[in-house]
């Protein structure tokens, strides 16, 4: 009898589009899908913005480093910082250059052509570079927590929708006089859409998060190298 039922079922497979299933979904299922869609849209907006930001940073950092190494005076670099605002190295240089001028004025050096700075003044410049570097990195890390949250939470939200859909499917199956795969298939298919939506939102977010974290680490390394180079130049010129 079971074999006959399976034969009849296979002869009339379930046919239906995803859009058709969505139109037949309940209010709770649609609410979960709307929530997953909102997560996905916001995540993609962050991904696009971050991608453009890091692309611009990579270009401007290279240009600023070339300018810094080719310039004969720090004042020339300071005057050009407005053109490189999108470069974190420009902000780090501005902080270090301002602190350098403040330390020179505070030292009361008698030789304005080649003022001497103490080890305490050099340490103050180093702290200014470190504070600026941390501030620049915190800007790059903005909204990264949303990508991490999306990658972790959305699969569980989709799983919640799947579980609720399967419960409703079997609940409806229990009210039928005859149990068949045609009766439960639409409900299960509708339930599995939530899991698919959850994975669709989570997978790009996780990939983008890991990619941008590596970019942030690279920028941090460049910031440390530039800070060391700037400090070495100050020590050679003003010690």
PyMOL commands that set and color helices and strands:
alter all, ss='L'
color gray80, all
select helices_A, chain A and resi 2-11+18-23+27-70+74-79+81-84+88-107+119-140+144-174+181-238
alter helices_A, ss='H'
color red, helices_A
deselect
rebuild
show_as cartoon
